[in-house]
Amino acid sequence: MTNRPTVGNVTLKAARKAMGLKSQQSFADAFEAKALAGGKRLGVSVRQVRRWESVEPPWPTPDYQTVLETMFDRPLTALGFTPADDVDGLQATARQDATGGAVIQDLRDAEQWGWWRTGPAESDNDRCFARIAKADRAATSIRAYTGTLIPGVLQTHAYTCAVLRGVSPSLSNDDVIARADQRSQRLDAIHPRSNGVGSLRYIIDEGALSNVVGSLDILRDQLGHLLVTLARRNDIRVQVLPADIGAHPGSSSSFILYDFGTRQVVFLEGLTGASWSVRPSCVGTYGTACEDLMAAALSVDDSLELISQRLAEAEILCRTAGSPGGEPAATRALVHSWTSRRPSMSSRFETAYEETSR
């Protein structure tokens, strides 16, 4: 007797049976139970399961995707699903583009096509950071919105340590320092872009300039470091979103948009993992959000003036409090030494300092 050939999404079928779910009905019941345990009421019929186990299974919507990935503890692409995007076109792009394509290919090698989601473990280890650093170096331009924190690539070592301790309090002190050491090297590895001024664009909330991360000393030194960096690097631009802007496209989450010339990649990071996407619909949405945020933010010059103002205020508060963290004037001298190379920035800093000192 000839065996019937196995057809359809054999990967998902095998994963289902490995979990002891012998029928499509038992799969549907288990799915609904898993969704309910996660606080979601999602219904699944046998007909839907049959579609998932077909030869060309449709890509599930985000809520269903989350439950499936949680249920089987693996990404959808490892369950036989393929996003509706032009995968062959992306592969061709990866072959043609030796820089950005290599980054995109790296995502494909991890079997994380479309939306790639890492778990908490990978978000915490060197592999995740290595991908970020690789994208930093390869991108022709970077646009990012970072909310109430200074962008990671522009952070001081002390500021990064304070952020890590706040976001991941379970980390040991040695782990915090090791990760801060790693992250403090990001900017040095991003060489000035050949495409000129402003190829690295960062948008932050005004609240980031007064958000006391760690201590007032750390904030003061961070603002000084930010001005120093902007004076040294013409390829970096920072814009500040005014505090009274209200809800905006970045309110839901921070993000980084990498442009490799022929392809773009979006990166998101949360408490339980990180996500990347090369899907055109996602990239387009974040690209539009970035344009809207830059249009709503203060100009680059006005942003520099506001940063200078906040630095001056932080210095004076440190001095008033008799802060033991160091001599506040040292920050001012350091910033002045660099900003003097760009007269307009130096003038803004000195004006802000004098006005705040009155």
TASUL-V252901 format. One record per residue. N is the residue number from 0. PHI is phi in radians with two decimals (none if undefined). BURIAL is + if it has 9 or more other C-alpha atoms within 8 Angstrom, else -. D_FIRST is the distance of its C-alpha to the first C-alpha in Angstrom with 1 decimal. Layout:
[[N PHI BURIAL D_FIRST] [N PHI BURIAL D_FIRST]]
This chain:
[[0 none - 0.0] [1 -1.44 - 3.8] [2 -1.23 - 6.5] [3 -1.24 - 9.3] [4 -1.17 - 12.4] [5 -1.38 - 15.3] [6 -2.15 - 18.2] [7 1.52 - 21.8] [8 -1.42 + 24.2] [9 -1.14 + 22.0] [10 -1.15 + 25.2] [11 -1.17 + 26.6] [12 -1.04 + 23.5] [13 -1.13 - 23.4] [14 -1.14 + 27.1] [15 -1.09 + 26.8] [16 -1.15 + 24.3] [17 -1.13 - 26.4] [18 -1.51 - 29.3] [19 1.47 - 27.4] [20 -1.62 + 27.2] [21 -1.34 - 23.9] [22 -2.12 - 24.5] [23 -1.18 + 26.4] [24 -1.17 - 29.1] [25 -1.15 + 29.8] [26 -1.11 + 30.0] [27 -1.06 + 32.5] [28 -1.13 + 34.5] [29 -1.15 - 34.7] [30 -1.09 + 35.8] [31 -1.10 + 38.6] [32 -1.17 - 39.7] [33 -1.13 + 40.0] [34 -1.10 + 41.9] [35 -1.12 + 44.3] [36 -1.12 - 44.9] [37 -1.63 - 46.0] [38 1.48 - 48.3] [39 -2.08 - 46.2] [40 -1.79 - 45.1] [41 -2.14 - 42.0] [42 -1.64 - 39.6] [43 -2.35 + 35.9] [44 -1.69 - 33.7] [45 -1.07 + 29.9] [46 -1.07 - 30.2] [47 -1.15 - 32.0] [48 -1.07 + 29.4] [49 -1.07 + 26.7] [50 -1.16 + 28.9] [51 -1.10 + 29.3] [52 -1.69 + 25.5] [53 -1.45 + 25.1] [54 -1.11 - 24.8] [55 -2.14 + 28.6] [56 -1.14 + 30.0] [57 -1.23 + 33.8] [58 -1.27 - 36.3] [59 -1.14 - 37.7] [60 -1.20 - 41.4] [61 -0.90 - 43.5] [62 -1.10 - 43.5] [63 -1.20 + 39.7] [64 -1.07 + 39.4] [65 -1.05 - 41.7] [66 -1.15 + 39.8] [67 -1.06 + 36.4] [68 -1.15 + 37.8] [69 -1.22 - 39.6] [70 -1.08 - 36.6] [71 -1.77 - 34.4] [72 0.99 - 37.3] [73 -2.84 - 36.4] [74 -1.21 + 37.3] [75 -1.03 + 35.3] [76 -1.15 + 34.5] [77 -1.64 + 32.6] [78 -2.03 + 30.6] [79 1.57 + 29.2] [80 -1.59 + 32.1] [81 -2.25 + 34.1] [82 -1.00 + 37.7] [83 -1.34 - 38.5] [84 -1.22 - 40.9] [85 -1.40 - 40.6] [86 -1.10 - 38.9] [87 -1.07 - 39.0] [88 -1.14 - 42.7] [89 -1.18 - 43.3] [90 -1.13 + 41.6] [91 -1.12 - 43.7] [92 -1.07 + 46.8] [93 -1.08 + 46.0] [94 -1.28 - 45.9] [95 -1.37 - 49.2] [96 -1.79 + 51.1] [97 -1.35 - 51.8] [98 -1.87 + 53.4] [99 -1.09 + 52.2] [100 -1.06 + 48.8] [101 -1.14 + 48.5] [102 -1.19 + 49.1] [103 -1.10 + 46.5] [104 -1.07 + 44.0] [105 -1.07 - 44.8] [106 -1.16 + 43.6] [107 -1.13 + 40.4] [108 -1.06 - 39.8] [109 -1.45 - 40.1] [110 0.99 + 37.2] [111 -2.21 + 39.8] [112 -1.27 + 39.7] [113 1.30 + 41.7] [114 -1.58 + 43.3] [115 -1.90 + 43.2] [116 -2.06 + 44.3] [117 -1.71 + 45.2] [118 -1.56 + 45.7] [119 -1.01 + 49.0] [120 -1.10 - 48.2] [121 -1.22 + 47.7] [122 -1.08 + 50.6] [123 -1.59 - 52.8] [124 -1.85 - 51.9] [125 -1.14 - 52.8] [126 -1.10 - 49.6] [127 -1.13 + 50.5] [128 -1.13 + 54.1] [129 -1.07 - 53.1] [130 -1.17 + 51.2] [131 -1.10 - 54.2] [132 -1.09 + 56.5] [133 -1.14 + 54.4] [134 -1.15 + 54.5] [135 -0.94 + 58.2] [136 -1.29 + 58.8] [137 -1.50 + 56.6] [138 -1.14 + 57.5] [139 -1.39 + 60.1] [140 -2.67 + 61.3] [141 -2.33 + 60.7] [142 -2.19 + 61.6] [143 -2.59 + 61.5] [144 -2.08 + 62.7] [145 -2.12 + 63.3] [146 1.12 + 65.1] [147 -1.62 + 67.7] [148 -2.13 + 67.1] [149 -1.13 + 68.3] [150 -0.90 + 65.3] [151 -0.94 - 63.7] [152 -1.19 - 64.5] [153 -1.88 + 68.2] [154 -1.46 + 68.6] [155 -1.36 + 70.9] [156 -1.08 + 69.6] [157 -1.13 - 71.4] [158 -1.11 + 70.2] [159 -1.07 + 66.5] [160 -1.04 + 67.0] [161 -1.13 + 68.4] [162 -1.09 + 65.6] [163 -1.08 + 63.0] [164 -1.16 + 64.8] [165 -1.33 - 65.0] [166 -1.37 - 61.4] [167 -2.23 - 59.8] [168 -1.08 - 62.3] [169 -1.39 - 59.9] [170 -1.16 + 60.2] [171 -1.28 - 62.3] [172 -1.08 - 65.4] [173 -1.11 - 64.1] [174 -1.16 - 60.9] [175 -1.04 + 63.1] [176 -1.13 + 65.4] [177 -1.10 - 62.5] [178 -1.23 - 60.9] [179 -1.14 + 64.3] [180 -1.03 + 64.9] [181 -1.13 - 61.7] [182 -1.25 + 62.3] [183 -1.20 + 66.0] [184 -1.61 - 64.8] [185 -1.07 + 62.8] [186 -1.16 + 65.8] [187 -1.07 - 67.0] [188 -1.43 - 63.5] [189 -1.63 - 63.7] [190 -1.28 - 66.0] [191 -0.87 - 68.1] [192 -1.29 + 66.2] [193 -1.25 - 67.3] [194 -1.47 - 67.0] [195 1.61 + 70.1] [196 -1.10 - 71.6] [197 1.27 + 69.5] [198 -1.38 + 66.0] [199 -2.00 + 65.5] [200 -2.03 + 66.2] [201 -2.15 + 66.3] [202 -2.05 + 67.1] [203 -2.29 + 68.3] [204 -1.33 + 69.8] [205 -1.00 + 73.6] [206 -1.05 - 72.9] [207 -1.12 + 71.4] [208 -1.38 + 74.9] [209 -2.21 - 76.3] [210 -1.30 + 73.3] [211 -1.33 - 74.7] [212 -1.53 + 71.6] [213 1.49 + 72.7] [214 -2.82 - 76.4] [215 -1.12 + 79.0] [216 -1.03 + 79.6] [217 -1.13 + 76.0] [218 -1.09 + 76.0] [219 -1.02 + 79.3] [220 -1.16 + 78.0] [221 -1.16 + 74.8] [222 -1.14 + 76.7] [223 -1.11 + 78.9] [224 -1.07 + 75.9] [225 -1.09 + 74.4] [226 -1.16 + 77.6] [227 -1.06 + 77.9] [228 -1.09 + 74.4] [229 -1.16 + 75.0] [230 -1.27 + 78.2] [231 -1.44 - 76.5] [232 -2.02 - 73.4] [233 -1.21 + 74.0] [234 -1.46 + 70.2] [235 -1.88 + 69.9] [236 -2.28 + 71.0] [237 -2.12 + 71.0] [238 -2.12 + 71.7] [239 -1.90 + 72.5] [240 -1.47 + 71.5] [241 -1.02 + 74.6] [242 -1.12 - 74.5] [243 -1.62 - 75.3] [244 -1.28 - 72.4] [245 1.40 - 70.4] [246 -1.15 - 66.7] [247 -2.63 - 65.1] [248 -1.04 + 61.7] [249 -1.64 + 61.6] [250 -1.07 - 62.3] [251 -1.33 - 58.7] [252 -3.02 - 58.1] [253 -1.44 + 59.3] [254 -2.84 + 57.3] [255 -2.22 + 57.4] [256 -2.00 + 56.5] [257 -1.67 + 55.9] [258 -2.00 + 56.3] [259 -1.84 + 55.0] [260 1.62 - 56.2] [261 -1.81 - 53.0] [262 -2.50 + 51.2] [263 -2.19 + 52.4] [264 -2.34 + 51.1] [265 -1.83 + 52.1] [266 -2.13 + 52.5] [267 -2.23 + 53.1] [268 -2.40 + 53.8] [269 -2.35 - 54.0] [270 -1.15 - 54.4] [271 -1.86 - 50.7] [272 2.57 + 49.6] [273 -2.13 + 49.9] [274 -2.34 + 48.2] [275 -2.20 + 48.0] [276 -2.54 + 47.0] [277 -1.98 + 46.7] [278 -1.22 + 45.7] [279 -0.94 - 48.2] [280 -1.11 - 48.8] [281 -1.23 + 49.7] [282 -1.04 + 51.8] [283 -1.10 - 53.6] [284 -1.10 - 54.5] [285 -1.27 + 55.9] [286 -1.12 + 57.7] [287 -1.13 - 59.4] [288 -1.05 + 60.3] [289 -1.12 + 61.8] [290 -1.08 - 64.0] [291 -1.13 + 65.1] [292 -1.16 + 66.1] [293 -1.13 + 68.0] [294 -1.21 - 69.9] [295 -1.46 - 70.8] [296 -1.35 + 71.9] [297 -1.13 + 75.3] [298 -1.12 - 76.0] [299 -1.03 + 75.6] [300 -1.12 - 79.4] [301 -1.16 - 79.8] [302 -1.16 + 77.0] [303 -1.04 + 78.8] [304 -1.12 + 81.9] [305 -1.19 - 80.2] [306 -1.06 + 78.6] [307 -1.06 + 82.1] [308 -1.07 + 83.6] [309 -1.18 + 81.1] [310 -1.13 + 81.7] [311 -1.05 + 85.4] [312 -1.11 + 85.1] [313 -1.13 + 82.8] [314 -1.06 + 85.4] [315 -1.15 + 88.2] [316 -1.11 + 86.3] [317 -1.11 + 85.6] [318 -1.13 + 89.3] [319 -1.11 - 90.4] [320 -1.41 - 88.2] [321 1.05 - 89.4] [322 -0.98 + 85.8] [323 -1.42 - 85.5] [324 -1.31 - 82.6] [325 2.44 - 84.8] [326 -1.44 - 87.6] [327 -0.95 + 86.6] [328 -1.08 - 88.8] [329 -1.11 - 86.6] [330 -1.11 + 83.8] [331 -1.08 + 86.2] [332 -1.13 - 87.5] [333 -1.11 + 84.1] [334 -1.09 + 83.0] [335 -1.08 + 86.3] [336 -1.10 - 86.0] [337 -1.54 + 82.8] [338 -1.19 + 83.5] [339 -1.10 + 86.8] [340 -1.31 - 84.8] [341 -2.21 + 83.9] [342 -0.86 - 87.2] [343 -1.11 - 85.7] [344 -1.22 + 83.5] [345 -1.05 + 86.4] [346 -1.10 - 88.7] [347 -1.11 + 86.2] [348 -1.10 + 85.8] [349 -1.13 - 89.5] [350 -1.09 - 90.3] [351 -1.09 + 87.8] [352 -1.12 + 89.1] [353 -1.15 - 92.7] [354 -1.13 - 92.1] [355 -1.28 + 90.2] [356 -1.31 - 92.9] [357 -1.18 - 95.6]]
